[in-house]
Amino acid sequence: MALAGGSVGHSSNSGGRTSVRVVVAGDRGTGKSSLIAAAAAESFPENVPPVLPPTRLPADFFTDRVPVILIDTSSSLENRGKLNEELKRADAVVLTYACDQPLTLSRLSSHWLYELRRLEVKVPIIVVGCKLDLRDEHNQMSLEQVMSPIMQRFREIETCIECSAATLIQVPEAFYYAQKAVLHPTSPLFDQENQCLKDRCARALRRIFVLCDHDMDGALNDSELNEFQVKCFNAPLQPAEIVGVKRVVQEKIPAGVNELGLTLTGFLFLHALFIEKSRIETTWAVLRKFGYDDDLKLMDDFLPVPSKRVPDQSVELTSEAVEFLNGVFRLFDSDNDGALEPAELDELFCTAPESPWGEAPYKDAVERTARGDISLNAFISQWALMTALDPRLSLANLVYIGYGGDPASALHITRRRSVDRKKQRSERNVLQCFVFGPKSAGKSSLLNLLLGRPFSKINSTNGERYAANVVDKLGGSKTLILREIPEDGVKKLLSNKEFLAACDVAVFVYDGSDEKSWKRSKELLLDVARHGEDSGFGVPSLLIVAKDDLDPNPVAIQDSVKISQKIGIVPPIPLSMKSSDSSDIFSRIIKAAEHPHFSIPETETGRNRKQYRQLVNQSLILVSIGAAVTIVGLAAYRAYAANRSTSS
């Protein structure tokens, strides 16, 4: 095992790469071409052309069994464009200097490293001193003395090495380190400056530790360590090796081992030790065996996300996943107060790369107490929102926090909304409502109302925003997601034919005391209605008269009633955001979404188009009937003629 110093198999440790492209660059005469030729031929070449063609080191050249493609370059001005192009395509860069030419070494920091930054070449850099056999014996400064100041300034340098193509000293090693830096990168795992594991790496290793701690006692016993060893490296540990591992840990960090076995502290210490001892491939082997990619997120192969066949389907959590989340909530609610504190929520996601709810659109999207706690309903609503917007992120985080079932059983695809309309009923558990309206009409206040937040005059937001909560109703409950659509973003959104495909119901909010607010809301309503008719994704729509506590504008009230009757939707719903008894609005939104055939706005153009289609269909039916009658009549005539001919 890695823990005991065993070898690491290549199959789980190459990150899925099929080759590594290494570009060799540096001043003229530093030995670039000779270095490549010597590595490929395993002998010193007598005649080397100025620039070699791409050279392939075969898969079996290094233990990771991934071919390395070596790209030779010219540093001449006339070839600068080709050089820059090759550098931008590199997986790693080998920068050469000549050990017998000190000027070429100083040129690394005065020219080449700055040039790579200018080109935004963000790949591992291996500095290689060539012609070691020609270095002046009287100038024997160590490589560490020479390179340490440069590496302090240029953190992108992965390692440095000196070699000689003439004597074949450390020639393969130059490209081995380049390949290793690509296949087993240091930067995602280890903070070189502070000499510790990076947070995301520690989180991934914590998850692996928890998965291997089958008896959940906070330590890996000998049996669990052996099982871990076999899973990652296909070889069991000998008892003496286990004792040796524990001894190493306990000498360096006493809390790393207790009477039960290797603790999480010890497990993390071991991996930091591997990296410090240049055995980073060991840690990568473990991470990749448990499904992690180079960004320390789960690979797609470990996340069987169901794909929507058509845009008007949506993705929801299954009952198994919801049951799991209920259990997780209770487990982390350590004080049993029915809510998760921010610290408890952070602990819940400590095995994920980061908390998924720290940024928009999830931040502030659910109901919270004054001190930032979230209830079970808010917790489930947040997961429902994440599943609707980003199913892959939702499934990944379910797995990160310990979902033990088949990942394919965690999510399911809903029935098409067009089918729901035909069947006149929606079976969704999560309903999405798009909220339209002019600025200052009360859209943000409606979202805050769903989240149980008190009315505030300063509510307006400039961007798109979401709010999600569980709404209780007769016969059960539904999760309602409100999506606030900024007024100035409607035109762009409507340019997408599938914009309304994910919408179950649309509401149009306007200030009942302001005629201009109503007129703009009416324009938005008709624009969205036309889009629904043109795209085939028409949705039930409601008008909400916000600020009902203010004096109503007569024109706005009368015209809104008239318009709702004309386009066939329910009358406007009055609402005061200041009222304590205003939650009924969400039950009405849910009801509209559950009956998707009802209250779909129909414009005059849409009505005419519908009548025309009906007329065409009727004409086709009449033509079909006429044709059928003609055929029957012709058949009857032929039968009559045949009988008459027979009787004659």
N, C-alpha and C positions, 0 to 999 in steps of 0.2 A: 504494500500500500504506500501511497504517498506519505502517510504518517510515519511509516517505518523505513522510508527511503527506497521503495521499489520503483520500477519503471512505469512510465505512463504510455498507454496504448494510443496510437494515432487516430483510431476511428472515431473516438468521441471528442477529439481534442484539436481539430483543425478548423472549427467554426464553419464547416460547410464549404470552404474555399476549394476551388479546383486548380488554382495556380497563384503564384505570387510574382508580381512584376516589379523588378528592382532596377532602378535607373542609376547608372554610375556616372557621376559628374565631378569636375574639378579642373584645375588649371592644366594647360598643355604640358606634357612631359612628366606628369606625376605617376604614370604607370597604370592608367585605367584599363587600356586594352590588354596589357600583359597580365594584369590581375584576372580579368575575365577568361583569357585564353588558358592561363595556368590552372584555374579552377575547373574548366571544362575538360582539359586534356590530362590533368593531374601530372603535368610535366611542364618545364619551362620552354616556351616556344622560341625558336630561333628568329623567325621573321613574322612580325605581327603587322597587319595593315593599320593605317592611321585610325580607322573606326571600324570595329567589327559589326557584322550583322547581328540581329537578335540571337542570343545563345541560350539554349535550354538545358538546365540541369534536371535530369530525369527524376521521377517520383521517388525512386529508391536512393537518391543521393543523400538525403537526410532522413532521420527516423520518423518525421511526421508524414512522410510519403506524399508530399505535395510538391509538384514541379515548380522550379524557380526559373523565370524568364529574365535574363540579364540583358539590359539595354545599354550599349556603349554610346557615348556622345562626344561631340566635338565642341570645344570651347571657343572656336573662332567666331569672329563677329558675323561672318556671312552665314553661319549656321545657328545663330542665336534664336531665330524663330522656331526651328525644329527642336532645339534643346528645350525651350520653354514649353513647347507642346508635349514633349516626352515627360518632363517633370510634372506636369499637371495630370498625367495619366498614371503616375507611379503609385504603387502600394507602399514602397519604401525607397529612400534615396541613400546611396553610398557616396559620401563626399571624400575625395582622395586628396592627400598631400604627399609630397616626397620627403622622406626622412632626411635626405641629404640636401634639401633646399628649404631652409627656414622661412623664406619669403612665402612659399606656397602654403605654409601653416598659418601665417598671419593673414593671408588672403581669405581663409575660411571665415574669420570673424569680421574682416573689413569689407568683404564682397559677397561670398557665396551664401552665407546664412541670411544676410539681409535680403539677398535676391530671392531666396525661397520664401521669405515672409512677404515680399512685395508681390510675388506670384500667388500668394495664399496657398502654398503647398503645405498641407497640414497632415503629413504622414511621418512615421518614424524616420529619423536620420541616424545613420551609422557613419562615424568618422573613421576613416582607414588611412593609416600612415604606411605608404608603400616604400619599397627599396630599403627595407630595414638593413639589409646586408651592406649598403653603401654609406650608412650614417657614420659621421666622424666619431671615432672612438674616444676622442678627448671631450666630446660634448654629450655626456651621458645623463641628461636630465630624465627623470622618470616620466612615463606617460601621464601619470596622475598629476605631477607638477605642471606639466605643459597644458593639459586639457581642463583641469579643475576650474580655472577662472572662466574659460570659454563656456563650459557647461553650466556654470552659475548664471551666465547672461542668456544662454540659449537653452531653455529647458526642453526644447523639442529634440535635442540630441539624446538618443536612446543609449548608446554605448560607444566606446572608442577601442580601437585595436590597431596594432602594428603588425606588418607582415612583409614577406619577401617572396615575390614570384620566382626569383632566381633559385632560391633554396627551398621553396614550397613551405616556408614557415607560416603557419596560421592563415593560409590562403582560403581553404574551405570555410574556416571559422568566420571570415568576414561576411560571407553570404548566409551562413547559418544564423548569425545574429540578426541579419536583416529579415530573414524568413521568420524567425522566432518573434521579432518585434511586431510583425503583421499578424501571425497566427495567435500569439499570446501577448497582446498589448498590455503594457504596464499601467498606462494612464487611467483606464477605467477602474482599476483595482486599488492602486496604491498612491498615496500622497507622499512624493519623494521629499518634499520640504519638511513635512512634519513626521515623516517616517511612521505612518500608520495606514491602516485600511481606510479606503474612502467609504463614505456613508452608504452609498448604494451597494457596494460590495459586501459590507458588513450585514446589511439587511438581507441580501440574497443568501449569505452563509447562515444567517440566523434561521431563515425559512428551512434550509436544508437540514440544519440541526434539529429543528422541531419535527420535521418529517421522519427523521431517523430515530428520534427519542420515542419509541413505540409505547413504553410504559409511562411516558409523560412525567418522569420524576426529576427533570431538569439536568440529567446527566446521561452520557452514553456509556452503558456498561460494556463488558468485554464482548458479549454476544452482539450488541448493537453496533459496536465498532467493527466487528468482523463482517457483519452484514453490509455495512457501509463500504468497507474495503472491497468486498466481492462485487458489489453493484458498480462501483466506480472503476475498478482496476482488474476485475476478473481473477483475483488471487487472494486466498485467505491469509490472515495474519497468524503468525505463530505466537504462542503465549509469551515467549521471551520478548518478541517485538512489541507487544502491547505494553508489557512492563517497561520497556525502554522508552516508548513514547510518553508514557505517564511520568517517568522520571525526568525526562527533558523538560516537560511542561512544569512540573512541580518545582524544579530547581529555579526556573526563571520567574514563575508566577504561581505562588502557592494556591491562589483561588481557582486555578485552572483545573484542579483535580480535587475531588472529595471522596468520601467512602463509597459513593454510588458509581463513580466513574469520571469520565472527562466532561467537564462543565462547558457551557457556552463560551465562557471567558477563555478556557483552555483551547477550545476548538478554533476560535478566532485568532488566538495567539499563534497557533500552529501555522495557519495560513499566512499570517504576516511574516512568520519566520521563513516559510518556503520562499516568499517573494524576496525577502532580504538576502537569502542565500542563492538567488538566481535560479530558483526552481518554480518560476511562475506558471510553467506549463502544468504543474501538479494542480494548482488551484483552478486553472481554466478547465482541466479535465473534469474536476468535480462539478463546476458550474454548468458545463455543457451537458454532462450526464443528466443533470436535473433540468435541462431545457433552456438554459440561458444563452442569449446571443451576446455580441460584443458590446451592446449598450446595457447589458445586465437586465434585460427584459425577456420574458418567455418567448420562445420562437413560435412561429405560426403553427408548426407541426403539433405543438402541445395545446393549441387553442382551436378546437373544431367549432368555429363560429358559424351558425347557420346563415346561409345567404338568402336574401330576399329575391324571389324570382321576378317580382314586379314592384314598382315604387309605392303602390298604395297598400302594401303590407307593412307590418311593424314587428319589432322584436320585443318580447317580454320575458321576465323571469318565470320559470316553471314553479309549480307548487313545492317541488323538492328544494329548489334554490331558496325560496322564501322561507321555508321551514328551517333550512340551515342558517339563514341570516337571523331569524328569530332566536335560535340557539346561541349564535355568536353574540348577539346583543345582550342576552342574559348573562353570558359568561364574562363579558367585559364590564358589565354594570356592577362593579365590585361593591358599591355601597347600597345596592338594591333600591335605588330611589326612582327607578323607572326612566332614567335618562342617562345618556353618556356625556360625561364632561369632556372638554377638549383634550385633556391628558389621557383619558380612557380611550378616546378615538384615535389619538396618536399611537397608543400602545396596540390597538387593534390592527393598525396598518404598518406595524413595525417590521413585518416580513414582506412588505411591498416595496418597490423602488422608491416610492414617495406616497404621501397621502394624495389620492386622486381628486380630492375636493377642495384643494387650497386655492385654485384659480377658477376664473370664469370658464364655462357657464355654471359650475356647480357651487362656487362660493356664494353664500347668502341666498341659495335657491330653496331652502327649506326653513321650516319654523324652528326657532331657537328661543331658549329662555334668556332672561336678562344677562345671565353670566355665560351664555354661549353653549349651554347644554342642548342636546337634541333627544326627543322622545323616540319611542319605537316607531310610531307612525312616520315621523320625519326621517328616521333612518331608512325605513323601507322605501319611502318616497324618493330619497336621494338615489338609492340603487335603481329604482324604476326609471328615473330621469336619465341616469347614466346608461342604462340598458337601451333606452329609446334612442339616445343620441349617438352612442358609441358602443355597440354591442361587444366589440373586441376588448375594449378597455374594461368593460364590466366583467366579462368572463375572466380576463387576466387577473383582475383584483379578487374575484371569487376564489381563484386557484391560489393566489398569493396568501390569502388569509386562512386557507386550510380546507376549502371545499373538497371533500374526499370522494364524492361520487364521480361518475363518468362526466367529464366536462361537457360532453354532447347533450347531457340530460338537464343542463342548467338553464338553457334558453330555448324558446320556441318561437316559430313564426306564426303570426296571426292570420286569420282569413282576410282576403282582399276587401277593401272598403266598398268596392263596386258590388261585390257579392252581398255585403251587409245591406246595401241599399235595396237590392232586389228582394232579399229576405226580410227587409224592413226591421232589422234588429242587429245591433252590434253585440258581440260576445267578448269584447276586449275588457281587460281588467285595468288597463292604463289608457286614459283618453287624453288626446292632445287638442288644446284650444289655442288658436291664433288670435291675438288681441290687437285690433287695428284702432286707429283714431288719430286726430290731430294732436299737436303738442298741447300740453296743459289740459287735456280733456279728462284725465283721470285714469289712464292706462296703468301707470305705476302704482297708483293707489289701489287699483283692483288686485294687482299681484300681491301687494302688501296685505290686503284684506284676507287673501287666501292663506297667508302665512301668519295670520293672527297679530299683525303689527298695528299699533295705534295710528290713527290718521295724522298725517303731517303735511303742512303746506309745502314743504320742500321735499317733493317726491320725484320730480321729473328726472328721467335718465336719458342719456343721449344715444346709447347703444342698445343692441338686442339683449334681452334679459329673460330668464326663466324663473318660474316659481312652481313648486310641486307640493301637494299635500293629499292626504287621504280624506275623502268626503263620504261621510256616512249617509245612507239613504235607506228607504224601505227595501228590504230584501238583501241587504248587504252593504258593501262599500266599494268605492272605486278610487283609484289614484288619478287625480286631475293634474295635468301639466299645462300651465299657462305660458305662452311664448309671446312676449311683448315685441311687436313689430314697429320699429322706428318709422315715423311718417316719411322721412326723406329716403328711406331704404326700400319703400314699397315698389317703386317703379323697376328697380333692378331685380328684385325678387320675382316680380311678375313676368320678367323676361325669360324665366325658367319655366318651361312647360310643366314640370313635375313639382312645382313649388307647393301646391295644395295637396299633393298625394299623401303626405303624412298627417294631414289635418282632419280631425274628427268633427270639429265645430269651430266656426269663426264668430267672434263678437266684435261689434263696432261701437266704440265708446265715444260719446260726445257730451259736451257741457250743455245741459238743458237750458241754461240761462243765457247762452251765447249763440246767436243765429249763425255767425261765421263758423263756429265749431261744428254745428249741425251740417252746414253746407259741405264742409270739407269731409266730414264723416260719410255723408251721402255719396260724394264722389268716390271715396275709397270703397264703399259698399258696392257700387255699380261696377267699378273697375275689377274688383275681386269676383263679382258675379259673372262678368263677361269672361274672365280668365277661366273660371270653372266650367262654363259652357263650352269654351273653345278647346280646353284640355281634356274634358271628360271627368274632371275631378271636382265637380261641384259639391259644396258642403253645406249642411244646415247653418243658418246664420241668425244671429240675434242682435238687436239694437239695444244698447244700454244707455239710458239717460242718467248720466252721472250728475253729481251736485244737486240732487233733488231737493236739498234743504234750502237752495237759493230760489229767488223768484223766477219762475219759468218764462222763457221767451215764447209768446203766443205763436209766432210764425214757425219757430222750430218744432213746437209740439204738434201743431196741426199738420205741417208738411211731413213730419216723420210718420205719423199715423197713416197719412195718405200713401206715402211711398211703401210702407210695409204691406198695406193692402194690395197695392198695385203689383208688387213683385212676389207676393204670395208667401210672406214670412209672418211670424207672430208679432203682435203689437209691441212697441218699445217697452222696455222694462225699467221703471224708475228705480234709482238707487242713490242713497246718500252714504258716502264713505264714512261719515261721522257717526252714523247710527250704529248702535250696538247690536241691532237685530237685522243684519244684512246678509247673513251667511246663506239665506235661501237662494240667493242668486247662483250659487255654485251647484245646488241641486237642480236648478233649471238648466244650467249649462250641461250637466251630466245627462239629464233627461233628453235634451236635444241631440246629444251625441249618441245616445242609445237608440234613437229612432232616426237613423240617417236618411230616411226617405222623406222626412217631413221638414218644412220650413227652409227648403233650398230655394234661394232667390232666382227668379226667372225674369230676365230682361225682355224688352219688346222684341229685340232681334232674336233672342233665344226662343221666344214663344212662336215667332213667325217660322223660324227654322224647324221647330218641333212640329208645327201644323203642316208644314210642307212635307216633312218626312212621313207624317201620318197619311197625308193625301197620296203620296207616292206609293206607300205600302198598300193603301186601299186599292189604288189603281192596279198594282201588281196582282193583288188578290183577285180583282175582277177579271183581269186579263187571264189569270191562271184558270179561274172558273170557266171563262168563255172558251178557252182552249180545250179544257177538259170536256165541256159540253160538245164542242165541235168534233173532238176525237171520238166521243161516245156515239154521236150522231153518224159520223162516217162509218164507224164499225157496224152500227145497226143497219145502215143502208147496204153495206157490203154483204152482211148476213142475209138481208132481204133479197138482194139481187142473186145471191148464190142459191137460195132456196127456190126462187122463181125459175132459175135456169135448170135446176134439178127436176122440178115438176114438169117443165116443158119437155 
